[in-house]
Amino acid sequence: MARDITDTTTPVQGIWLPLITPFLDGVLDEASLRRLVRHYAQVPLDGIILAGTTGESMTLDDAETERLTRSSAEALDGAMPLWLGLSGSDTAKLIKQIERTADWPIDGYLITVPYYTRPSQEGLFEHFSAAAQTTDRPIIVYNIPYRTGVNLANDTLLRLAERDNIVGVKDCCADPAQSFALTAAKPDGFGVLTGEDAFFHAALCQGADGGILAAAHVETAAFARVRALHLANDRQGALQQWRELVGIARLLFREPNPAAVKYWLYRAGLITSPELRLPMMPASPALRALIDEATRSHQPGIAA
């Protein structure tokens, strides 16, 4: 569950799902969306995040994002925390986004490091500080330098972690040494969640508190079991479970995300269409054939 921001000891943790956004004939498919959310409300997840990269957020207009949020919240009916992804390189616009969503039925925000402009570390600190001052809701910072063009340094992140409502990071820094140093230095109550699906087990071994994982659309219970076994100090059991799962994580990222995930969910009958919005393209015939084969033994959210 999302932590109460007055609780300084329990970090955000576990398996969080960056939900895909289903489309049908060019518009938001709310029937498929509600079906998806109700399905994932019944599997071992710790939270859902809307309008992230996996949710094709940059193709959604403001009205669609609001409908996405309100429909999801209604279908979820409080079963777990529901957070909203925000991004942008203009701090003033980010503040307006936060203000505009103040009455939306969400529990927190996942906010991406500003992209393309490559601000300084002090600029990054001020950007996230301004966001934190605009809301009482908890914030997870999303550090993904291979997309944004700038890396949020651990020193800067740890300064941000001193704020009550900056409660964690989605860590995609792609530097194992930086990730390890962060887990060693993070304060109580601050969660480190990996966003690198294929390295989920390795991240847990070096101290991560969980993951925000697109691959957890499939075999959700198995992802949760890896972490549960790890926490129980059954390292061999966790490794064995991961060996059975890692192939799926790699398969789902053979082509740009979320093409493979959407096709898998379509094959499983959870969404009506695997449609994406340009510039994202559907899964190739070769990848569809691999997924067709894999879905014979694996189902979304259900361990084999």
LINNORNOR-V626405 format. One record per pair of residues at least 24 apart in sequence whose C-alpha atoms are under 10 Angstrom apart, sorted by sequence separation. I is the first residue (numbers start at 0). J is the second residue. If there is no record, write none. Layout:
i:I j:J
i:I j:J
This chain:
i:47 j:71
i:80 j:104
i:81 j:105
i:82 j:106
i:83 j:107
i:84 j:108
i:85 j:109
i:86 j:110
i:87 j:111
i:88 j:112
i:89 j:113
i:138 j:162
i:153 j:177
i:157 j:181
i:165 j:189
i:166 j:190
i:167 j:191
i:168 j:192
i:169 j:193
i:170 j:194
i:171 j:195
i:178 j:202
i:181 j:205
i:182 j:206
i:183 j:207
i:255 j:279
i:256 j:280
i:257 j:281
i:258 j:282
i:259 j:283
i:262 j:286
i:263 j:287
i:266 j:290
i:267 j:291
i:80 j:105
i:81 j:106
i:82 j:107
i:83 j:108
i:84 j:109
i:85 j:110
i:86 j:111
i:87 j:112
i:88 j:113
i:89 j:114
i:137 j:162
i:138 j:163
i:139 j:164
i:140 j:165
i:146 j:171
i:152 j:177
i:153 j:178
i:156 j:181
i:160 j:185
i:161 j:186
i:163 j:188
i:164 j:189
i:165 j:190
i:166 j:191
i:167 j:192
i:168 j:193
i:169 j:194
i:170 j:195
i:171 j:196
i:179 j:204
i:180 j:205
i:181 j:206
i:182 j:207
i:200 j:225
i:204 j:229
i:255 j:280
i:256 j:281
i:257 j:282
i:258 j:283
i:262 j:287
i:266 j:291
i:80 j:106
i:81 j:107
i:82 j:108
i:83 j:109
i:84 j:110
i:85 j:111
i:86 j:112
i:87 j:113
i:88 j:114
i:108 j:134
i:123 j:149
i:137 j:163
i:138 j:164
i:139 j:165
i:140 j:166
i:141 j:167
i:142 j:168
i:143 j:169
i:144 j:170
i:145 j:171
i:146 j:172
i:160 j:186
i:163 j:189
i:168 j:194
i:169 j:195
i:175 j:201
i:179 j:205
i:180 j:206
i:181 j:207
i:182 j:208
i:196 j:222
i:199 j:225
i:200 j:226
i:203 j:229
i:204 j:230
i:218 j:244
i:222 j:248
i:254 j:280
i:255 j:281
i:256 j:282
i:77 j:104
i:79 j:106
i:80 j:107
i:81 j:108
i:82 j:109
i:83 j:110
i:84 j:111
i:85 j:112
i:86 j:113
i:87 j:114
i:88 j:115
i:89 j:116
i:107 j:134
i:117 j:144
i:123 j:150
i:124 j:151
i:136 j:163
i:137 j:164
i:138 j:165
i:139 j:166
i:140 j:167
i:141 j:168
i:142 j:169
i:143 j:170
i:144 j:171
i:145 j:172
i:153 j:180
i:154 j:181
i:157 j:184
i:160 j:187
i:175 j:202
i:178 j:205
i:179 j:206
i:199 j:226
i:203 j:230
i:217 j:244
i:254 j:281
i:255 j:282
i:259 j:286
i:263 j:290
i:267 j:294
i:15 j:43
i:16 j:44
i:47 j:75
i:56 j:84
i:57 j:85
i:77 j:105
i:86 j:114
i:87 j:115
i:88 j:116
i:107 j:135
i:108 j:136
i:109 j:137
i:110 j:138
i:111 j:139
i:112 j:140
i:113 j:141
i:123 j:151
i:131 j:159
i:135 j:163
i:136 j:164
i:137 j:165
i:138 j:166
i:139 j:167
i:140 j:168
i:141 j:169
i:142 j:170
i:143 j:171
i:144 j:172
i:145 j:173
i:153 j:181
i:157 j:185
i:160 j:188
i:161 j:189
i:178 j:206
i:179 j:207
i:254 j:282
i:258 j:286
i:259 j:287
i:262 j:290
i:263 j:291
i:266 j:294
i:267 j:295
i:14 j:43
i:15 j:44
i:16 j:45
i:17 j:46
i:18 j:47
i:19 j:48
i:20 j:49
i:56 j:85
i:57 j:86
i:87 j:116
i:88 j:117
i:106 j:135
i:107 j:136
i:108 j:137
i:109 j:138
i:110 j:139
i:111 j:140
i:112 j:141
i:113 j:142
i:114 j:143
i:115 j:144
i:120 j:149
i:123 j:152
i:127 j:156
i:135 j:164
i:136 j:165
i:137 j:166
i:138 j:167
i:139 j:168
i:140 j:169
i:141 j:170
i:142 j:171
i:143 j:172
i:144 j:173
i:152 j:181
i:153 j:182
i:156 j:185
i:157 j:186
i:160 j:189
i:176 j:205
i:178 j:207
i:200 j:229
i:218 j:247
i:253 j:282
i:254 j:283
i:258 j:287
i:262 j:291
i:266 j:295
i:13 j:43
i:14 j:44
i:15 j:45
i:16 j:46
i:17 j:47
i:18 j:48
i:19 j:49
i:20 j:50
i:54 j:84
i:56 j:86
i:57 j:87
i:88 j:118
i:106 j:136
i:107 j:137
i:108 j:138
i:109 j:139
i:110 j:140
i:111 j:141
i:112 j:142
i:113 j:143
i:114 j:144
i:117 j:147
i:118 j:148
i:119 j:149
i:120 j:150
i:128 j:158
i:132 j:162
i:134 j:164
i:135 j:165
i:136 j:166
i:137 j:167
i:138 j:168
i:139 j:169
i:140 j:170
i:141 j:171
i:142 j:172
i:143 j:173
i:154 j:184
i:160 j:190
i:175 j:205
i:204 j:234
i:214 j:244
i:217 j:247
i:218 j:248
i:259 j:289
i:260 j:290
i:263 j:293
i:264 j:294
i:267 j:297
i:269 j:299
i:13 j:44
i:14 j:45
i:15 j:46
i:16 j:47
i:17 j:48
i:18 j:49
i:19 j:50
i:20 j:51
i:51 j:82
i:72 j:103
i:73 j:104
i:105 j:136
i:106 j:137
i:107 j:138
i:108 j:139
i:109 j:140
i:110 j:141
i:111 j:142
i:112 j:143
i:113 j:144
i:114 j:145
i:115 j:146
i:116 j:147
i:117 j:148
i:118 j:149
i:119 j:150
i:120 j:151
i:124 j:155
i:128 j:159
i:131 j:162
i:139 j:170
i:141 j:172
i:142 j:173
i:153 j:184
i:214 j:245
i:217 j:248
i:251 j:282
i:259 j:290
i:263 j:294
i:267 j:298
i:268 j:299
i:13 j:45
i:14 j:46
i:15 j:47
i:16 j:48
i:17 j:49
i:18 j:50
i:19 j:51
i:20 j:52
i:27 j:59
i:46 j:78
i:47 j:79
i:48 j:80
i:49 j:81
i:50 j:82
i:51 j:83
i:52 j:84
i:68 j:100
i:72 j:104
i:90 j:122
i:94 j:126
i:98 j:130
i:101 j:133
i:106 j:138
i:107 j:139
i:108 j:140
i:109 j:141
i:110 j:142
i:111 j:143
i:112 j:144
i:114 j:146
i:115 j:147
i:116 j:148
i:117 j:149
i:118 j:150
i:119 j:151
i:120 j:152
i:123 j:155
i:124 j:156
i:127 j:159
i:131 j:163
i:132 j:164
i:153 j:185
i:157 j:189
i:170 j:202
i:215 j:247
i:254 j:286
i:266 j:298
i:267 j:299
i:12 j:45
i:13 j:46
i:14 j:47
i:15 j:48
i:16 j:49
i:17 j:50
i:18 j:51
i:19 j:52
i:20 j:53
i:21 j:54
i:26 j:59
i:45 j:78
i:46 j:79
i:47 j:80
i:48 j:81
i:49 j:82
i:50 j:83
i:51 j:84
i:52 j:85
i:71 j:104
i:72 j:105
i:90 j:123
i:93 j:126
i:94 j:127
i:97 j:130
i:101 j:134
i:111 j:144
i:113 j:146
i:114 j:147
i:115 j:148
i:116 j:149
i:117 j:150
i:118 j:151
i:123 j:156
i:131 j:164
i:204 j:237
i:214 j:247
i:215 j:248
i:253 j:286
i:11 j:45
i:12 j:46
i:17 j:51
i:18 j:52
i:19 j:53
i:20 j:54
i:21 j:55
i:33 j:67
i:36 j:70
i:37 j:71
i:40 j:74
i:41 j:75
i:44 j:78
i:45 j:79
i:46 j:80
i:47 j:81
i:48 j:82
i:49 j:83
i:50 j:84
i:51 j:85
i:52 j:86
i:65 j:99
i:69 j:103
i:70 j:104
i:71 j:105
i:93 j:127
i:96 j:130
i:97 j:131
i:100 j:134
i:101 j:135
i:112 j:146
i:113 j:147
i:114 j:148
i:115 j:149
i:120 j:154
i:121 j:155
i:124 j:158
i:125 j:159
i:128 j:162
i:130 j:164
i:131 j:165
i:214 j:248
i:217 j:251
i:263 j:297
i:264 j:298
i:11 j:46
i:16 j:51
i:17 j:52
i:18 j:53
i:19 j:54
i:20 j:55
i:32 j:67
i:36 j:71
i:40 j:75
i:44 j:79
i:45 j:80
i:46 j:81
i:47 j:82
i:48 j:83
i:49 j:84
i:50 j:85
i:51 j:86
i:61 j:96
i:65 j:100
i:68 j:103
i:69 j:104
i:90 j:125
i:91 j:126
i:94 j:129
i:95 j:130
i:98 j:133
i:101 j:136
i:112 j:147
i:113 j:148
i:114 j:149
i:120 j:155
i:124 j:159
i:130 j:165
i:213 j:248
i:214 j:249
i:216 j:251
i:251 j:286
i:263 j:298
i:264 j:299
i:17 j:53
i:18 j:54
i:19 j:55
i:20 j:56
i:27 j:63
i:35 j:71
i:36 j:72
i:37 j:73
i:38 j:74
i:39 j:75
i:40 j:76
i:43 j:79
i:44 j:80
i:45 j:81
i:46 j:82
i:47 j:83
i:48 j:84
i:49 j:85
i:50 j:86
i:64 j:100
i:68 j:104
i:69 j:105
i:90 j:126
i:93 j:129
i:94 j:130
i:97 j:133
i:98 j:134
i:111 j:147
i:112 j:148
i:113 j:149
i:120 j:156
i:123 j:159
i:128 j:164
i:212 j:248
i:214 j:250
i:250 j:286
i:263 j:299
i:16 j:53
i:17 j:54
i:18 j:55
i:19 j:56
i:26 j:63
i:27 j:64
i:29 j:66
i:33 j:70
i:34 j:71
i:36 j:73
i:37 j:74
i:38 j:75
i:40 j:77
i:41 j:78
i:68 j:105
i:89 j:126
i:90 j:127
i:93 j:130
i:94 j:131
i:97 j:134
i:112 j:149
i:113 j:150
i:128 j:165
i:170 j:207
i:200 j:237
i:201 j:238
i:214 j:251
i:29 j:67
i:32 j:70
i:33 j:71
i:36 j:74
i:37 j:75
i:40 j:78
i:41 j:79
i:61 j:99
i:65 j:103
i:88 j:126
i:91 j:129
i:94 j:132
i:95 j:133
i:112 j:150
i:113 j:151
i:127 j:165
i:200 j:238
i:213 j:251
i:214 j:252
i:20 j:59
i:27 j:66
i:28 j:67
i:32 j:71
i:33 j:72
i:35 j:74
i:36 j:75
i:37 j:76
i:39 j:78
i:40 j:79
i:65 j:104
i:90 j:129
i:91 j:130
i:94 j:133
i:97 j:136
i:112 j:151
i:213 j:252
i:250 j:289
i:251 j:290
i:260 j:299
i:27 j:67
i:30 j:70
i:33 j:73
i:34 j:74
i:35 j:75
i:36 j:76
i:39 j:79
i:90 j:130
i:93 j:133
i:94 j:134
i:169 j:209
i:170 j:210
i:200 j:240
i:201 j:241
i:250 j:290
i:29 j:70
i:33 j:74
i:34 j:75
i:37 j:78
i:167 j:208
i:169 j:210
i:170 j:211
i:200 j:241
i:29 j:71
i:32 j:74
i:33 j:75
i:36 j:78
i:168 j:210
i:169 j:211
i:199 j:241
i:200 j:242
i:214 j:256
i:168 j:211
i:169 j:212
i:198 j:241
i:213 j:256
i:214 j:257
i:217 j:260
i:247 j:290
i:250 j:293
i:0 j:44
i:1 j:45
i:20 j:64
i:197 j:241
i:213 j:257
i:216 j:260
i:0 j:45
i:1 j:46
i:200 j:245
i:214 j:259
i:215 j:260
i:216 j:261
i:0 j:46
i:21 j:67
i:199 j:245
i:214 j:260
i:217 j:263
i:247 j:293
i:20 j:67
i:197 j:244
i:198 j:245
i:213 j:260
i:216 j:263
i:217 j:264
i:246 j:293
i:197 j:245
i:216 j:264
i:196 j:245
i:197 j:246
i:199 j:248
i:139 j:189
i:197 j:247
i:198 j:248
i:217 j:267
i:247 j:297
i:139 j:190
i:140 j:191
i:141 j:192
i:142 j:193
i:143 j:194
i:196 j:247
i:197 j:248
i:198 j:249
i:139 j:191
i:141 j:193
i:142 j:194
i:143 j:195
i:196 j:248
i:197 j:249
i:139 j:192
i:141 j:194
i:195 j:248
i:196 j:249
i:197 j:250
i:82 j:136
i:84 j:138
i:197 j:251
i:82 j:137
i:83 j:138
i:84 j:139
i:86 j:141
i:196 j:251
i:197 j:252
i:49 j:105
i:82 j:138
i:84 j:140
i:85 j:141
i:109 j:165
i:196 j:252
i:48 j:105
i:82 j:139
i:84 j:141
i:107 j:164
i:108 j:165
i:111 j:168
i:48 j:106
i:51 j:109
i:107 j:165
i:109 j:167
i:110 j:168
i:111 j:169
i:244 j:302
i:48 j:107
i:49 j:108
i:50 j:109
i:51 j:110
i:52 j:111
i:88 j:147
i:107 j:166
i:109 j:168
i:110 j:169
i:244 j:303
i:46 j:106
i:48 j:108
i:49 j:109
i:51 j:111
i:87 j:147
i:109 j:169
i:243 j:303
i:48 j:109
i:15 j:80
i:16 j:81
i:17 j:82
i:15 j:81
i:17 j:83
i:15 j:82
i:17 j:84
i:217 j:294
i:223 j:300
i:0 j:78
i:1 j:79
i:2 j:80
i:222 j:300
i:224 j:302
i:0 j:79
i:1 j:80
i:218 j:297
i:219 j:298
i:220 j:299
i:221 j:300
i:223 j:302
i:0 j:80
i:1 j:81
i:217 j:297
i:218 j:298
i:219 j:299
i:220 j:300
i:221 j:301
i:222 j:302
i:0 j:81
i:1 j:82
i:217 j:298
i:218 j:299
i:219 j:300
i:220 j:301
i:221 j:302
i:216 j:298
i:217 j:299
i:218 j:300
i:219 j:301
i:220 j:302
i:221 j:303
i:216 j:299
i:217 j:300
i:218 j:301
i:219 j:302
i:220 j:303
i:215 j:299
i:216 j:300
i:217 j:301
i:218 j:302
i:214 j:299
i:215 j:300
i:216 j:301
i:217 j:302
i:218 j:303
i:2 j:106
i:1 j:106
i:1 j:107
i:11 j:137
i:11 j:139
i:4 j:135
i:4 j:136
i:3 j:136
i:4 j:137
i:3 j:137
i:4 j:138
i:2 j:137
i:1 j:137
i:11 j:166
i:12 j:167
i:7 j:163
i:10 j:166
i:11 j:167
i:6 j:163
i:9 j:166
i:10 j:167
i:11 j:168
i:4 j:162
i:5 j:163
i:4 j:163
i:5 j:164
i:7 j:166
i:53 j:212
i:54 j:213
i:3 j:163
i:4 j:164
i:53 j:213
i:3 j:164
i:4 j:165
i:52 j:213
i:2 j:164
i:4 j:166
i:3 j:166
i:48 j:211
i:2 j:166
i:45 j:209
i:47 j:211
i:1 j:166
i:45 j:210
i:46 j:211
i:45 j:211
i:44 j:215
i:44 j:219
i:10 j:186
i:12 j:188
i:42 j:218
i:43 j:219
i:44 j:220
i:10 j:187
i:11 j:188
i:12 j:189
i:13 j:190
i:15 j:192
i:17 j:194
i:39 j:216
i:42 j:219
i:43 j:220
i:8 j:186
i:9 j:187
i:10 j:188
i:11 j:189
i:12 j:190
i:13 j:191
i:14 j:192
i:42 j:220
i:43 j:221
i:44 j:222
i:45 j:223
i:7 j:186
i:8 j:187
i:9 j:188
i:10 j:189
i:11 j:190
i:12 j:191
i:13 j:192
i:14 j:193
i:15 j:194
i:43 j:222
i:44 j:223
i:7 j:187
i:8 j:188
i:9 j:189
i:10 j:190
i:11 j:191
i:12 j:192
i:39 j:219
i:43 j:223
i:6 j:187
i:7 j:188
i:8 j:189
i:9 j:190
i:10 j:191
i:11 j:192
i:35 j:216
i:42 j:223
i:43 j:224
i:6 j:188
i:7 j:189
i:10 j:192
i:5 j:188
i:4 j:188
i:3 j:188
i:2 j:188
i:2 j:189
i:2 j:190
i:13 j:207
i:14 j:208
i:15 j:209
i:16 j:210
i:17 j:211
i:18 j:212
i:19 j:213
i:12 j:207
i:13 j:208
i:14 j:209
i:15 j:210
i:16 j:211
i:17 j:212
i:18 j:213
i:12 j:208
i:13 j:209
i:14 j:210
i:15 j:211
i:16 j:212
i:17 j:213
i:11 j:208
i:12 j:209
i:13 j:210
i:14 j:211
i:15 j:212
i:16 j:213
i:17 j:214
i:18 j:215
i:19 j:216
i:10 j:208
i:11 j:209
i:12 j:210
i:13 j:211
i:14 j:212
i:15 j:213
i:16 j:214
i:17 j:215
i:18 j:216
i:11 j:210
i:12 j:211
i:16 j:215
i:17 j:216
i:15 j:215
i:16 j:216
i:14 j:215
i:15 j:216
i:55 j:256
i:53 j:255
i:54 j:256
i:55 j:257
i:16 j:219
i:53 j:256
i:54 j:257
i:15 j:219
i:52 j:256
i:53 j:257
i:14 j:219
i:52 j:257
i:53 j:258
i:14 j:220
i:53 j:260
i:14 j:222
i:15 j:223
i:53 j:261
i:13 j:222
i:14 j:223
i:13 j:223
i:14 j:226
i:13 j:226
i:13 j:227
i:58 j:275
i:59 j:276
i:58 j:276
i:57 j:276
i:58 j:277
i:55 j:275
i:58 j:278
i:54 j:275
i:55 j:276
i:58 j:279
i:55 j:277
i:55 j:279
i:35 j:264
i:38 j:269
i:35 j:268
i:36 j:269
i:31 j:265
i:34 j:268
i:35 j:269
i:34 j:269
i:35 j:270
i:33 j:269
i:34 j:270
i:19 j:256
i:20 j:257
i:31 j:268
i:32 j:269
i:33 j:270
i:19 j:257
i:31 j:269
i:32 j:270
i:18 j:257
i:19 j:258
i:22 j:261
i:30 j:269
i:31 j:270
i:32 j:271
i:21 j:261
i:30 j:270
i:31 j:271
i:19 j:260
i:20 j:261
i:29 j:270
i:30 j:271
i:31 j:272
i:18 j:260
i:19 j:261
i:28 j:270
i:21 j:264
i:28 j:271
i:21 j:265
i:28 j:272
i:19 j:264
i:23 j:270
i:21 j:269
i:22 j:270
i:23 j:271
i:24 j:272
i:26 j:274
i:21 j:270
i:22 j:271
i:23 j:272
i:25 j:274
i:20 j:270
i:21 j:271
i:22 j:272
i:23 j:273
i:24 j:274
i:25 j:275
i:26 j:276
i:21 j:272
i:22 j:273
i:23 j:274
i:24 j:275
i:25 j:276
i:21 j:273
i:22 j:274
i:23 j:275
i:20 j:273
i:21 j:274
i:22 j:275
i:20 j:274
i:21 j:275
i:22 j:276
i:20 j:275
i:19 j:275
i:44 j:300
i:42 j:299
i:43 j:300
i:42 j:300
i:43 j:301
i:41 j:300
i:42 j:301
i:39 j:299
i:38 j:299
i:39 j:300
i:38 j:300
